[in-house]
Amino acid sequence: MSELDPHLRDEVLRRDNDRCRECGIRVIRGRGLKAHIHHIQPKSADGLDTLDNLITLCEPCHTTKFRHMFMLSDLASNSYPGFIKWLIRDIAINLLFYSEYLDPKDFPARQVAADLQRAIKVLRKVFPLFELCPSGGSEIDWTMEPSSESELNDVIEGLKISYGSHEYQRGLDEFLQKFWSKPS
């Protein structure tokens, strides 16, 4: 497989504002995850190395795509912290969006309890990965100054991407469910 031209890679990252176009998480700079450049139309299906056929994905989003699962077995343990961060963020965003749909005047307590139990179950599955992570790392200082407005705007930008991706995925899931449930 040929390597992507470094200038084209930089152009894709710049266009996508160093963010995963699927989940919205920051890649590369700061505390960002490892960036992958993904072909929308795969090279195996004659997809080209062109700006309009390439998007930025974070390592977790790229390696968990349907035809990319083979990449998971090749991950080094120094990738695990990125996956843990991604999973915590994904659960937190889902819970944030979920909370927006809750009506306190018509509160589905049993459903909420069951949904939160599912989230806890997913989080529990993460704990074995901690043993495989590289040791060390700085403790988080929870007493530090609040984020600046630009940092907050950066987080909001990621949330907008994530929300759009969730809405798109929900629509796609509904379409596929209708398509597959049609009698032949």
DAGIKA-V436914 format. One line per field, one symbol per residue. burial: + if it has 9 or more other ideal C-beta (glycine too) atoms within 8 Angstrom, else -. A space follows every 50 residues. Layout:
burial=???
This chain:
burial=---+---++-+++--+-++++++++++----++-+++++---+---+-+- --+++++++++++-+--++-+---+---+++++++++++++-++++++-- -+---------+--+---+--++--+--+---+----------------- -+-++-+++++++-++------------------
